[in-house]
Amino acid sequence: MGITAAASLGDAGAMAGIVAPSSTKSRSDEALIARVAAGDKLAMHALFARHRLRVFHFVLRLVRDRALAEDVVSEVFLDVWRQAGRFEGRCKAETWLLTIARFKAISAMRRRPHETLAEDAADIADPGEAPDASIERKDRGDALRQCLARLSPAHREIIDLVYYHERSIDEVAQIVGIPASTVKTRMFHARKHLADQLSAAGLDRASL
């Protein structure tokens, strides 16, 4: 493939949009992965363009460092290129990608145990938003991030996967590598703690 870093994939989204017709986007992830396994570079670009942001935000919430997250995303999709033939379709492609991403993110953090992790980037204002609305949205976003940051890493991870990535209990169990019953237990405690945090900050659960 000749792709060895995120920079090499930087224009993937644009490339996929230019050379691939809209019908390509409608093809299933499983079909794209099968084509990747056969060495199809265009399919790799399309898969990258479709899932890069979701994987990036998932990794960023784990490592809390944008540069490190970008490096991890590169490693994730390089692994996808190399190991696509091992995908058996027993789970959704997104679940498979997030499982790889989690393993890579944890490995990256273990390699940098003494580095101070950066805070999440601030929200980017919508150009069409009124200034007051933008400020209010940013304040609410900052407060919510602070509430999430007070959760334990295990609880924060479950909330992230269920609410932000819309994974099912069984999918979360596969990604994290724990029984579904443990996911449910962590989810119960995470929601309780988060509800307490949101209430103390003057927010409600609709902020999630």
C-alpha positions in Angstrom: 0.0 0.0 0.0 2.9 2.3 0.7 1.1 4.2 3.5 3.2 4.5 6.6 1.8 7.5 8.4 -1.3 9.6 8.8 0.1 12.2 6.5 0.0 9.7 3.7 -3.7 9.2 4.3 -4.4 12.9 4.9 -6.1 13.4 1.5 -7.9 10.1 1.6 -11.3 11.5 2.2 -11.0 13.9 -0.8 -9.5 11.2 -2.9 -12.4 8.8 -2.1 -14.9 11.5 -2.9 -13.3 12.2 -6.2 -12.5 8.8 -7.6 -15.3 6.8 -6.1 -18.9 7.3 -7.1 -21.6 7.8 -4.5 -22.5 4.1 -4.8 -19.2 3.2 -3.2 -20.4 4.8 0.1 -23.5 2.6 0.1 -21.4 -0.5 0.0 -21.2 -2.2 3.3 -18.1 -1.9 5.4 -17.7 -5.7 5.2 -17.5 -5.5 1.4 -14.9 -2.7 1.7 -12.8 -4.8 4.1 -13.0 -7.8 1.8 -11.7 -5.6 -1.0 -8.9 -4.2 1.3 -7.9 -7.8 2.1 -7.5 -8.3 -1.7 -5.2 -5.3 -1.8 -7.6 -2.7 -3.1 -6.2 0.7 -2.2 -9.3 2.6 -3.2 -11.4 0.5 -0.8 -8.8 1.3 1.9 -9.1 5.0 1.2 -12.9 4.8 1.3 -12.9 2.8 4.6 -10.5 5.4 6.1 -12.6 8.3 5.0 -15.7 6.8 6.4 -14.4 5.9 9.9 -11.3 8.1 10.5 -13.2 10.8 12.6 -15.1 8.2 14.7 -11.9 6.3 15.5 -10.0 9.5 16.1 -12.5 10.9 18.7 -12.6 7.5 20.4 -8.8 7.4 20.7 -8.6 11.0 21.7 -10.9 10.4 24.7 -8.6 7.7 25.8 -5.2 9.3 25.3 -6.3 12.9 25.7 -3.5 14.1 23.4 -4.2 15.1 19.8 -0.8 14.3 18.4 -0.7 10.9 20.0 -4.3 10.2 18.9 -3.3 11.0 15.3 -0.4 8.5 15.6 -2.6 5.9 17.0 -5.2 6.3 14.2 -2.4 5.8 11.7 -1.4 2.6 13.4 -5.0 1.4 13.5 -5.6 1.8 9.8 -2.2 0.3 9.0 -3.3 -2.7 11.0 -6.5 -2.8 9.0 -4.6 -2.8 5.8 -2.4 -5.6 6.9 -5.0 -7.7 8.8 -8.2 -7.2 6.8 -8.1 -10.8 5.7 -8.6 -11.8 9.4 -11.9 -10.0 9.6 -14.5 -12.8 9.7 -17.7 -10.6 10.0 -18.6 -12.0 13.4 -19.1 -8.4 14.6 -19.8 -5.0 13.0 -16.8 -3.5 11.2 -17.0 -0.4 13.5 -16.8 -2.7 16.5 -13.7 -4.4 15.0 -12.1 -1.0 14.3 -12.8 0.3 17.8 -11.4 -2.9 19.3 -8.2 -2.4 17.4 -8.2 1.3 18.3 -8.5 0.6 22.0 -5.7 -1.9 22.0 -3.4 0.6 20.1 -4.4 3.5 22.4 -3.7 1.5 25.6 -0.3 0.3 24.2 0.6 3.9 23.3 -0.2 5.2 26.8 1.9 2.4 28.3 4.8 3.5 26.2 4.5 7.1 27.6 3.6 6.6 31.2 5.2 9.7 32.5 3.9 12.2 30.0 1.2 14.7 31.0 -1.8 14.1 28.9 -3.4 17.2 27.3 -7.0 18.2 27.9 -9.5 17.7 25.2 -9.6 20.4 22.6 -12.3 23.1 23.0 -15.4 22.9 20.8 -15.2 24.7 17.5 -17.9 27.3 17.2 -20.4 26.9 14.4 -19.9 29.9 12.0 -23.7 30.2 11.7 -24.3 30.3 15.4 -25.0 33.5 17.3 -22.1 34.5 19.6 -24.1 34.1 22.8 -25.4 30.6 21.7 -21.8 29.6 20.8 -20.5 30.7 24.2 -23.3 28.9 26.0 -22.7 25.7 24.0 -19.0 25.9 24.8 -19.7 26.4 28.5 -22.0 23.5 28.6 -19.5 21.4 26.7 -16.7 22.3 29.1 -18.9 21.5 32.1 -19.8 18.1 30.6 -16.2 17.3 29.9 -15.3 18.1 33.5 -18.1 15.8 34.7 -16.9 13.0 32.5 -13.3 13.6 33.6 -14.3 12.9 37.2 -15.5 9.4 36.3 -13.1 6.6 36.7 -11.4 5.6 33.4 -13.4 2.3 33.3 -16.7 4.1 33.7 -15.8 7.0 31.3 -14.9 4.4 28.6 -18.3 2.7 28.9 -20.2 6.0 28.7 -18.2 7.0 25.7 -18.8 3.8 23.8 -22.5 3.6 24.6 -23.6 7.2 24.3 -21.1 8.7 21.8 -20.3 5.7 19.6 -23.8 4.1 20.0 -22.4 0.6 20.7 -24.6 -2.1 22.2 -23.8 -3.8 25.5 -22.5 -6.9 23.6 -20.4 -4.7 21.3 -18.9 -2.8 24.3 -18.1 -6.1 25.9 -16.2 -7.2 22.9 -14.3 -4.0 22.5 -13.3 -3.7 26.1 -12.8 -7.5 26.6 -15.1 -8.0 29.5 -18.3 -9.9 30.1 -21.6 -8.2 29.1 -22.7 -8.5 32.8 -19.7 -6.4 33.8 -20.5 -3.8 31.2 -24.0 -3.5 32.6 -22.7 -3.1 36.1 -20.2 -0.5 35.1 -22.9 1.3 33.0 -25.2 1.4 36.1 -22.6 2.9 38.3 -21.3 5.3 35.6 -24.8 6.7 34.9 -25.4 7.2 38.6 -22.1 9.0 39.2 -22.5 11.0 36.0 -26.1 12.0 37.0 -24.7 13.2 40.3 -22.0 15.2 38.6 -24.4 16.7 36.1 -26.8 17.7 38.8 -24.0 19.4 40.8 -23.0 21.3 37.7 -26.5 22.4 37.0 -26.9 20.3 33.9 -29.3 17.5 33.1 -28.9 14.2 31.3 -30.1 15.8 28.0 -26.6 17.3 27.9 -25.2 13.9 27.0 
